[in-house]
Amino acid sequence: MKNLIAELLLKLAEKEEESKELVVQVEALEIVVTALLRKLEPEQLKGITLGIENAMAPATEPETSPDALLLRNYVEKLLNHPRI
């Protein structure tokens, strides 16, 4: 029983480490994308934003994914209120 608990704790620790790595990767991508967006001309940014909104429309319908609203809100935040 102790071995099983120890094994489960090790697996949990591994999953937590993987989760932390994914968070860091996402934050790094957010910083890079924000920096790129800030270098664009307003018309370019508007075109990209429109393209993203059009591409996301089918993917963010509530029946498509339970996380659709979360995804839409995050992309909107990234495009309209990027990290400073």
C-alpha positions in Angstrom: 0.0 0.0 0.0 2.9 2.4 0.9 4.4 1.7 -2.5 1.2 2.5 -4.3 0.8 5.8 -2.4 4.5 6.6 -3.1 4.0 5.8 -6.8 0.9 8.0 -7.0 2.7 10.9 -5.3 5.5 10.6 -7.8 3.1 10.6 -10.7 1.3 13.6 -9.2 4.6 15.5 -8.9 5.4 14.7 -12.5 2.1 16.0 -13.7 2.5 19.1 -11.7 5.9 19.7 -13.2 4.5 19.2 -16.7 1.7 21.6 -15.9 4.1 24.3 -14.7 6.1 23.8 -17.9 3.0 24.3 -20.0 2.1 27.5 -18.1 5.6 28.9 -18.7 5.4 28.0 -22.4 2.0 29.7 -22.7 3.3 32.8 -21.0 6.3 32.9 -23.2 4.1 32.7 -26.3 1.8 35.4 -24.9 4.8 37.7 -24.5 6.1 37.0 -28.0 2.7 37.4 -29.7 2.1 40.7 -27.8 5.5 42.1 -28.9 4.7 41.1 -32.5 1.2 42.7 -32.4 2.6 45.9 -31.0 4.9 46.3 -34.0 2.1 46.1 -36.5 0.4 49.0 -38.2 -3.2 49.6 -37.1 -4.6 48.3 -40.4 -2.5 45.2 -40.2 -3.6 44.5 -36.6 -7.3 45.1 -37.6 -6.9 42.6 -40.5 -5.3 40.0 -38.3 -7.9 40.5 -35.6 -10.7 40.1 -38.1 -9.1 36.9 -39.5 -8.8 35.4 -36.1 -12.4 36.3 -35.2 -13.6 34.6 -38.4 -11.5 31.5 -37.8 -12.6 31.2 -34.2 -16.3 31.6 -34.9 -17.1 27.9 -35.5 -14.6 26.8 -32.9 -16.0 28.9 -30.1 -19.7 27.9 -30.3 -20.8 26.6 -26.9 -21.9 23.2 -28.3 -18.5 22.7 -30.0 -16.5 22.9 -26.8 -17.3 23.4 -23.1 -14.3 25.8 -22.9 -15.4 27.9 -25.9 -16.2 31.0 -23.9 -12.9 30.8 -22.0 -11.0 30.5 -25.3 -12.9 33.4 -26.9 -12.3 35.6 -23.8 -8.6 34.8 -23.7 -8.1 35.5 -27.4 -10.0 38.7 -27.1 -7.9 39.8 -24.1 -4.7 39.0 -26.0 -5.8 40.9 -29.1 -7.4 43.9 -27.4 -5.7 44.2 -24.0 -2.3 42.6 -24.3 0.1 42.2 -21.5 2.3 45.2 -20.8 
